[in-house]
């Protein structure tokens, strides 16, 4: 079977070892070469190879758990309890143990 040269965002993500979301975000910012047609992104595999060769490492997956935890702590410190609780709910999707710690922090008197 011949190797595909034009990849979807999912295929490009698998090729680079990151999520499709990360690939699309990098493409939107112009960090990685890609082309948007309608609501879909496409990537030319040789361009991705050249991009990787020009970089020390491929893009890293964002640490959503850390971001939600830090946001929740900031809201808790500022006294915005409802926003802190929303951040804790989002954090639960990525790291339930950290979410429990954040809930405990928010609920302290």
Backbone bond lengths (Angstrom), bond angles and torsions (degrees), N, CA, C in turn:
res aa  C-N    CA-C-N  psi(-1)  N-CA   C-N-CA  omega(-1)  CA-C   N-CA-C  phi
1 X - - - 1.451 - - 1.529 109.64 -
2 X 1.311 116.74 135.18 1.455 121.87 -177.68 1.519 110.37 -76.92
3 X 1.334 115.36 140.52 1.460 121.82 179.29 1.527 109.76 -71.10
4 X 1.337 117.11 131.81 1.468 121.29 179.88 1.520 110.37 -69.85
5 X 1.326 116.42 142.17 1.459 120.33 177.00 1.517 111.95 -100.34
6 X 1.333 117.46 -29.21 1.461 121.04 178.35 1.526 107.65 -105.58
7 X 1.332 115.45 122.90 1.458 121.39 -174.00 1.519 111.55 -114.57
8 X 1.327 116.12 147.59 1.471 121.03 170.66 1.528 107.41 -77.03
9 X 1.325 116.98 172.74 1.462 119.21 178.57 1.526 110.99 -62.55
10 X 1.338 117.56 -35.95 1.461 120.73 178.68 1.531 111.05 -66.00
11 X 1.331 116.03 -42.85 1.461 120.03 179.32 1.530 111.21 -68.22
12 X 1.324 116.61 -40.21 1.469 120.38 177.56 1.525 110.20 -64.16
13 X 1.326 116.51 -38.92 1.465 120.95 178.32 1.525 110.62 -62.58
14 X 1.326 116.58 -45.61 1.467 120.13 178.39 1.525 110.52 -62.80
15 X 1.327 116.48 -40.15 1.457 121.16 179.84 1.532 111.56 -61.75
16 X 1.345 116.97 -40.42 1.468 121.15 -177.95 1.531 113.43 -93.09
17 X 1.329 116.49 -9.30 1.461 119.20 177.75 1.519 114.60 77.55
18 X 1.327 116.99 31.58 1.465 121.94 176.53 1.531 108.06 -131.17
19 X 1.326 117.23 178.57 1.465 119.80 -179.72 1.530 111.23 -79.90
20 X 1.325 115.49 159.00 1.463 121.04 176.49 1.530 109.59 -63.54
21 X 1.335 117.06 -35.61 1.467 120.86 177.51 1.530 110.16 -59.00
22 X 1.333 116.42 -45.88 1.468 120.66 -179.78 1.526 110.86 -62.31
23 X 1.328 116.89 -42.91 1.464 120.84 178.61 1.528 110.48 -58.90
24 X 1.334 116.85 -47.49 1.470 120.40 -178.74 1.526 111.16 -64.59
25 X 1.339 117.16 -40.37 1.465 119.69 178.86 1.529 111.03 -63.37
26 X 1.322 117.26 -43.83 1.463 120.42 178.13 1.524 110.94 -63.84
27 X 1.326 116.77 -38.30 1.467 120.05 178.96 1.526 110.71 -66.98
28 X 1.340 117.48 -42.06 1.468 121.01 178.51 1.521 111.11 -59.04
29 X 1.337 116.09 -38.31 1.471 121.25 -179.13 1.522 112.92 -80.11
30 X 1.331 116.22 -10.97 1.460 119.45 -177.86 1.518 112.78 82.15
31 X 1.334 117.29 12.61 1.455 121.81 -179.60 1.523 111.19 -74.20
32 X 1.324 115.83 -32.19 1.459 121.85 -177.49 1.543 107.58 -126.89
33 X 1.347 118.18 141.59 1.465 119.34 -177.71 1.527 112.48 -70.60
34 X 1.316 116.11 130.27 1.451 121.65 178.61 1.522 109.97 -166.52
35 X 1.319 115.75 168.92 1.467 120.63 -179.78 1.522 108.97 -136.04
36 X 1.322 115.67 133.70 1.453 120.88 179.45 1.524 109.68 -100.49
37 X 1.320 115.32 128.81 1.457 122.76 175.96 1.520 106.53 -124.02
38 X 1.318 117.18 111.95 1.458 120.11 -175.13 1.516 108.71 66.77
39 X 1.323 116.41 -122.02 1.460 118.96 178.31 1.531 111.89 -109.57
40 X 1.331 117.53 16.95 1.464 121.53 -179.17 1.519 110.60 -118.34
41 X 1.330 114.87 144.45 1.455 121.88 176.58 1.523 109.46 -101.32
42 X 1.347 115.49 144.96 1.450 121.84 176.13 1.527 108.41 -131.23
43 X 1.334 115.36 148.17 1.456 121.08 -175.43 1.522 109.16 -134.51
44 X 1.315 115.32 136.12 1.457 122.04 178.37 1.529 106.91 -89.60
45 X 1.321 116.39 116.66 1.463 121.34 -172.33 1.534 113.16 -54.73
46 X 1.341 119.89 -44.44 1.472 118.37 177.59 1.544 112.71 -59.58
47 X 1.341 117.83 -32.76 1.468 120.19 176.25 1.524 110.86 -66.85
48 X 1.338 116.34 -38.03 1.466 119.76 178.11 1.528 110.92 -66.28
49 X 1.330 115.75 -40.94 1.469 119.97 177.80 1.528 109.65 -61.72
50 X 1.332 116.54 -45.09 1.468 120.28 178.69 1.518 110.93 -63.06
51 X 1.331 117.00 -38.89 1.468 121.22 178.90 1.531 110.05 -63.34
52 X 1.333 116.38 -44.94 1.463 120.03 179.86 1.522 110.10 -63.86
53 X 1.314 117.60 -41.05 1.466 120.43 179.91 1.523 111.74 -63.37
54 X 1.323 115.70 -28.85 1.465 119.52 179.35 1.516 113.14 -85.60
55 X 1.322 117.32 -4.80 1.462 122.52 -178.88 1.516 109.15 -115.05
56 X 1.334 115.33 156.42 1.461 119.30 176.21 1.518 111.42 -74.13
57 X 1.347 116.98 -34.17 1.462 120.31 178.98 1.519 108.74 -155.15
58 X 1.340 117.72 156.77 1.466 120.30 177.48 1.521 110.43 -68.26
59 X 1.328 117.44 164.41 1.464 119.79 -178.49 1.522 111.09 -59.20
60 X 1.316 115.72 144.65 1.452 121.03 179.19 1.523 110.19 -91.95
61 X 1.308 115.22 147.00 1.465 121.44 176.95 1.527 108.26 -65.12
62 X 1.328 118.57 130.49 1.460 119.71 177.54 1.524 110.92 -59.96
63 X 1.314 116.90 145.65 1.462 122.14 178.68 1.530 107.91 -90.82
64 X 1.346 115.53 85.08 1.460 120.78 -177.05 1.522 111.85 -64.57
65 X 1.330 117.65 -36.98 1.469 120.64 -179.90 1.520 109.93 -60.06
66 X 1.314 116.62 -46.72 1.471 120.42 -179.19 1.532 110.24 -63.97
67 X 1.313 116.71 -41.51 1.466 120.19 -179.32 1.524 111.40 -63.50
68 X 1.355 117.50 -46.68 1.469 120.43 179.52 1.520 111.34 -65.13
69 X 1.341 117.10 -38.37 1.470 120.01 179.05 1.539 109.75 -63.30
70 X 1.327 116.59 -49.07 1.464 120.14 -179.18 1.526 111.75 -61.90
71 X 1.320 116.92 -39.18 1.460 120.52 177.78 1.524 110.29 -64.62
72 X 1.331 116.60 -43.78 1.460 120.70 178.73 1.512 112.43 -61.62
73 X 1.331 117.14 -41.94 1.471 121.17 178.21 1.528 109.93 -63.69
74 X 1.316 116.24 -43.39 1.465 119.72 179.61 1.528 111.03 -60.96
75 X 1.323 116.47 -44.30 1.470 119.88 177.61 1.526 110.98 -64.13
76 X 1.333 117.23 -41.47 1.465 120.87 -179.53 1.526 110.56 -62.44
77 X 1.312 116.89 -43.72 1.465 121.06 179.73 1.522 111.16 -64.55
78 X 1.332 116.56 -37.21 1.465 120.31 -178.09 1.528 112.12 -78.33
79 X 1.344 117.07 -7.71 1.458 120.58 179.01 1.519 114.60 90.82
80 X 1.311 117.12 4.01 1.472 120.55 179.29 1.526 108.29 -88.27
81 X 1.320 115.60 79.14 1.464 122.17 -173.69 1.533 112.65 -62.77
82 X 1.331 117.76 -41.48 1.469 119.43 -177.53 1.532 111.18 -65.10
83 X 1.324 117.40 -40.22 1.472 120.12 177.65 1.524 110.27 -67.97
84 X 1.322 117.56 -37.15 1.463 121.28 177.91 1.524 110.24 -63.52
85 X 1.327 117.09 -41.20 1.460 120.56 178.35 1.528 111.64 -65.05
86 X 1.335 117.04 -38.08 1.469 120.22 176.54 1.533 110.47 -63.28
87 X 1.333 116.31 -41.35 1.466 119.85 177.89 1.525 109.96 -63.10
88 X 1.327 117.09 -40.37 1.468 120.80 178.96 1.537 110.75 -63.90
89 X 1.324 116.79 -38.38 1.473 119.86 177.94 1.526 110.42 -63.08
90 X 1.329 117.01 -42.83 1.469 120.18 178.00 1.527 110.54 -65.78
91 X 1.326 116.28 -40.60 1.462 121.32 179.86 1.525 110.83 -59.46
92 X 1.326 117.76 -35.04 1.464 121.84 -178.71 1.534 111.03 -56.59
93 X 1.332 118.36 -30.80 1.474 121.91 179.01 1.527 111.84 -64.47
94 X 1.339 116.76 -29.49 1.461 121.30 -174.20 1.530 113.22 -104.39
95 X 1.340 117.09 -35.35 1.463 120.38 -176.19 1.529 109.23 -153.96
96 X 1.326 117.41 89.88 1.462 120.83 -177.02 1.528 114.23 -58.29
97 X 1.335 118.00 -35.65 1.465 120.02 179.96 1.526 111.16 -66.35
98 X 1.319 116.68 -43.22 1.467 119.68 176.92 1.529 110.58 -64.92
99 X 1.330 116.67 -35.95 1.465 120.52 177.89 1.520 110.17 -61.72
100 X 1.332 117.71 -41.29 1.463 121.06 177.51 1.525 111.12 -61.38
101 X 1.330 116.73 -41.70 1.476 120.51 178.05 1.525 110.40 -63.00
102 X 1.337 115.70 -40.88 1.459 119.38 179.94 1.521 110.55 -67.22
103 X 1.333 117.85 -41.88 1.470 120.54 176.35 1.533 110.55 -57.73
104 X 1.340 116.39 -43.87 1.472 120.09 178.44 1.527 110.90 -60.48
105 X 1.311 117.33 -42.77 1.470 121.20 179.19 1.525 110.76 -63.36
106 X 1.323 116.69 -42.83 1.461 121.31 -178.10 1.530 110.86 -66.20
107 X 1.325 116.80 -37.30 1.455 120.77 -174.21 1.540 113.43 -83.80
108 X 1.335 117.56 -7.78 1.463 119.50 176.80 1.517 109.81 -63.86
109 X 1.354 115.86 138.93 1.472 118.22 179.52 1.520 113.22 -69.60
